[in-house]
Amino acid sequence: MANIAFLGTGLLGGALAEAASKRGDSVTAWNRSMDKVLALAQFGVKAAATPADAVRGADRVHMVLKDDAVVDEMIEMARPGFSTNVILIDHTTTLPALTAERAERMREAGIKYLHCPVFMGPPAARNAQGSMMVSGPGALFESVKTDLAKMTGRLEYLGERTDLAAAKKLMGNAMIIGLVAVMADVLTLAQASDVDAEEAIGVLGMLDMNAMVAGRGVNMAKGNFKPSFELTMAGKDVRLMLETCGERPMAVLPAVAARMEQLIAAGHGADDASVLGIDALGRS
C-alpha cells in the first residue's frame, strides 16, 4: 500500500483519487473547494486542510490542476510538507515551454518530477482505462512505472525530453476539440437539411477515422500531396455545406473554406485536400 496525495480533485482528479483508494492506497487529498474532497470520503479518501498537510508523509503527489500558474502555486504551497524522496506526478495539461522550465527548477531543487498528462475522462480514470504519457528522467520513471500502469490502460514513456508529453497532449487535445467542432457543423448541416441529429452522427460511423489518420495523415506529415481528393473539389463541397447552412452559426467550416481559397489562389488546387497542412511542414 502506498501513501499518496492528490492536489486537485475536480472531475478527473477526483476520479483518479477514488480509483487509487479503491486499489488499496492510502490517499489524502486537497482541493480549493473542500466539498469536492469531502465527497470522496465515502471511498476512503482523507481530506487535508492545506496542500502541505495533504502531501506530508506521501510517497507520491499527483497534481491534476487547471494550468501552469496553479501548478507552480501548489508546488510552493505544498513544499513545506514534502518528504525527502517524494515524487511529483503532474497530470496537468500545461504549456510545453513552461513545463520544461518547471522540470529544470525541480531538478535544481532536488525534487523528483515527472510530467504525466492523460487522455481519459472520469469514467476511464475510475476503471484504469485511457492513456497516460510520461516525460522525464528514465530512472525515475522506472521507479514508478508499476504504480502508474495501475492507473491507465496504456502507459507510454516518451523519454527524458521534459516537455514532450506536454506537446503531445496538446496535439491530442487539438484532435479531440477539432473533431467536436466538426461534429457541431455536421449537426448544423443536419438541421439545415431536416435530418435527425442522431441519424447525422450515425453517418460518421461509416467513416474509418483510423484509416484516414494512417493514410492521409501520414502522407501530410511526409509532405505527400498526391491527389486522391483534389483541393478544388473539396473546396466546392465545403461551399455547398456553407450554402446549405445559410446564416446558421458554424464552428470551423467557414475558416476551412477561407484557407482553401487561399491555397487554391496560390496554385494548389490540383493537390490533395491534405495540402491544407503544407505550411506546418519544414518550419521550426
C-alpha positions in Angstrom: 0.0 0.0 0.0 1.4 3.4 -1.0 0.8 6.7 0.8 -0.2 9.2 -1.9 -1.6 12.6 -2.2 -3.8 14.4 -4.7 -3.7 18.1 -5.2 -6.8 18.9 -7.3 -10.0 16.8 -7.1 -12.1 18.1 -9.9 -13.8 15.7 -12.3 -10.5 13.9 -13.3 -8.5 14.3 -10.1 -11.4 13.1 -8.0 -11.9 10.1 -10.2 -8.2 9.2 -10.0 -8.1 9.6 -6.2 -11.2 7.5 -5.9 -9.7 4.7 -8.0 -6.4 4.8 -6.1 -8.2 4.5 -2.8 -10.2 1.6 -4.1 -7.0 -0.1 -5.2 -5.9 0.0 -1.5 -3.6 3.0 -1.5 -3.8 5.4 1.4 -5.0 8.6 -0.2 -5.1 12.2 1.2 -6.4 15.0 -1.0 -6.7 18.7 -1.1 -8.9 21.0 -3.3 -9.8 24.7 -3.1 -13.4 23.6 -3.0 -13.4 21.4 0.1 -16.8 19.9 -0.7 -15.2 18.1 -3.7 -12.7 16.5 -1.3 -15.3 15.6 1.3 -17.4 13.9 -1.4 -14.5 11.4 -1.7 -14.7 10.3 1.9 -17.1 7.5 1.0 -14.2 5.9 -0.9 -11.7 6.3 1.9 -10.0 9.4 0.7 -8.9 11.7 3.6 -9.3 15.4 3.3 -6.5 17.8 4.2 -6.8 21.4 5.2 -3.8 22.7 3.2 -1.7 21.4 0.3 1.2 21.0 2.7 -1.0 18.8 5.0 -2.1 16.7 2.1 1.4 15.8 1.0 3.0 15.3 4.4 4.3 11.7 4.5 3.3 10.9 0.9 5.5 8.9 -1.3 3.9 10.3 -4.5 2.0 13.6 -5.0 -0.4 13.6 -8.0 -1.3 17.0 -9.3 -4.4 17.4 -11.5 -4.8 21.2 -11.8 -6.0 24.0 -14.0 -2.9 25.4 -15.6 0.8 26.2 -15.2 0.2 29.0 -12.8 -1.8 26.8 -10.4 0.8 24.0 -10.7 3.6 26.4 -9.6 1.4 27.8 -6.9 0.5 24.4 -5.5 4.1 23.2 -5.5 5.2 26.2 -3.4 2.2 25.8 -1.0 2.8 22.0 -0.7 6.6 22.2 -0.5 6.9 22.5 3.3 5.2 19.1 3.6 7.3 17.3 1.1 9.2 14.2 2.3 12.8 13.8 1.3 12.1 11.3 -1.5 8.7 12.4 -2.6 7.9 12.1 -6.3 5.7 14.7 -8.0 3.5 13.3 -10.7 1.9 16.1 -12.7 -1.1 15.2 -14.8 -2.0 18.8 -15.7 -2.3 19.9 -19.3 0.4 22.6 -19.5 2.4 24.8 -21.9 5.4 22.8 -23.1 7.9 25.7 -22.6 6.8 26.3 -19.0 6.8 22.5 -18.3 10.4 22.3 -19.4 11.3 25.3 -17.1 9.4 23.7 -14.2 11.2 20.4 -14.7 14.5 22.2 -14.6 13.6 24.1 -11.5 12.6 20.9 -9.8 15.8 19.2 -10.8 17.9 22.1 -9.5 15.9 22.0 -6.2 16.5 18.2 -5.9 12.7 17.5 -6.3 11.8 14.4 -8.3 9.3 15.4 -11.0 7.5 13.7 -13.9 5.0 15.2 -16.3 2.3 12.6 -16.9 -0.7 14.1 -18.8 -3.5 11.7 -19.7 -6.1 11.1 -22.4 -9.0 9.9 -20.2 -12.3 11.2 -18.7 -13.6 10.4 -15.2 -15.1 7.0 -16.1 -11.9 5.9 -17.7 -9.9 7.1 -14.7 -12.1 5.1 -12.3 -11.6 2.0 -14.4 -7.9 2.4 -15.3 -8.6 2.9 -18.9 -7.4 5.6 -21.4 -3.8 6.6 -21.9 -1.1 8.2 -19.9 2.1 9.7 -21.4 5.3 10.3 -19.3 8.2 12.6 -19.8 11.2 12.9 -17.5 14.2 11.0 -16.1 14.2 7.4 -17.2 15.4 6.1 -13.8 12.6 8.0 -12.1 10.0 6.6 -14.5 11.2 3.1 -13.8 10.8 3.6 -10.1 7.1 4.4 -10.5 6.3 2.5 -13.7 4.3 -0.2 -12.0 2.3 2.2 -10.0 1.4 4.4 -13.0 0.5 1.3 -15.0 -2.3 0.6 -12.5 -3.9 3.9 -13.3 -4.3 3.6 -17.0 -5.0 1.2 -19.9 -1.9 2.4 -21.8 1.3 3.8 -20.4 3.7 5.5 -22.8 7.1 6.6 -21.7 8.3 9.3 -24.2 11.8 9.7 -22.9 13.8 12.4 -21.0 12.7 15.4 -23.0 10.7 17.0 -20.3 8.3 19.0 -22.5 7.4 16.2 -24.9 4.4 14.8 -23.1 3.0 18.4 -22.8 3.4 19.0 -26.5 1.8 15.7 -27.5 -1.0 16.2 -25.0 -1.9 19.5 -26.8 -1.7 17.7 -30.2 -4.2 15.0 -29.0 -6.5 17.6 -27.5 -6.4 19.6 -30.7 -7.7 16.5 -32.5 -10.4 16.0 -29.9 -11.6 19.6 -29.9 -11.3 19.8 -33.7 -13.5 16.7 -34.0 -16.1 18.1 -31.6 -16.2 21.3 -33.7 -16.6 19.4 -36.9 -19.4 17.3 -35.4 -21.1 20.6 -34.4 -21.0 21.7 -38.0 -22.3 18.3 -39.1 -25.3 18.8 -36.8 -25.8 22.2 -38.2 -25.9 20.7 -41.7 -28.4 18.1 -40.4 -30.6 20.8 -39.0 -30.5 22.8 -42.3 -31.3 19.6 -44.2 -34.1 18.5 -42.0 -32.2 15.3 -40.9 -32.4 13.9 -37.4 -29.3 14.8 -35.3 -28.6 11.2 -34.2 -29.0 10.0 -37.7 -26.5 12.5 -38.9 -23.9 11.4 -36.3 -24.6 7.9 -37.4 -23.2 8.8 -40.8 -19.8 9.3 -39.2 -19.8 5.7 -38.2 -19.5 4.9 -41.9 -16.1 6.6 -42.0 -12.9 4.8 -40.9 -11.1 7.6 -39.0 -8.1 5.4 -38.1 -7.5 4.7 -41.8 -7.6 8.4 -42.6 -5.0 9.1 -40.0 -2.8 6.2 -41.1 -3.2 7.1 -44.7 -3.8 10.8 -45.4 -2.4 11.9 -42.1 0.9 10.2 -42.6 1.1 11.5 -46.2 0.5 15.0 -44.8 3.3 14.6 -42.4 5.6 13.5 -45.2 4.5 16.3 -47.5 3.0 13.9 -50.0 0.0 15.8 -51.5 -0.5 13.5 -54.5 -4.3 13.9 -55.1 -7.0 11.4 -54.3 -9.4 14.2 -53.3 -8.3 17.4 -55.1 -8.5 20.6 -53.1 -10.7 22.3 -55.7 -13.3 19.6 -55.4 -13.0 19.6 -51.6 -13.4 23.4 -51.7 -16.5 23.1 -53.8 -18.0 20.7 -51.3 -17.3 23.0 -48.4 -19.0 25.8 -50.3 -22.1 23.6 -50.7 -22.0 22.9 -46.9 -21.9 26.6 -46.2 -24.7 27.4 -48.7 -26.8 24.7 -47.1 -26.4 26.1 -43.6 -27.1 29.7 -44.7 -26.8 32.1 -41.8 -26.7 29.5 -39.1 -23.6 29.8 -36.8 -20.8 27.3 -37.6 -17.8 26.3 -35.7 -15.0 25.6 -38.2 -16.1 25.1 -41.8 -16.1 28.8 -42.7 -12.4 29.1 -41.6 -11.6 25.9 -43.6 -13.2 27.4 -46.7 -11.2 30.6 -46.4 -8.0 28.7 -46.1 -8.8 26.5 -49.1 -9.5 29.6 -51.1 -6.0 31.0 -50.2 -4.3 27.7 -51.2 -6.2 27.4 -54.5 -5.2 31.0 -55.3 -1.6 30.0 -54.6 -1.7 27.3 -57.2 -2.5 24.2 -55.0 -6.0 23.5 -56.4 -4.8 20.2 -58.1 -3.1 18.9 -55.0 -4.8 16.7 -52.5 -7.1 18.4 -49.9 -4.4 17.4 -47.3 -2.3 20.3 -48.7 -4.1 22.3 -46.0 -1.2 21.2 -43.8 1.5 22.4 -46.2 2.6 25.4 -44.0 3.1 23.1 -41.0 6.0 21.3 -42.7 9.6 22.3 -42.7 9.3 25.1 -40.2 10.9 25.5 -36.8 
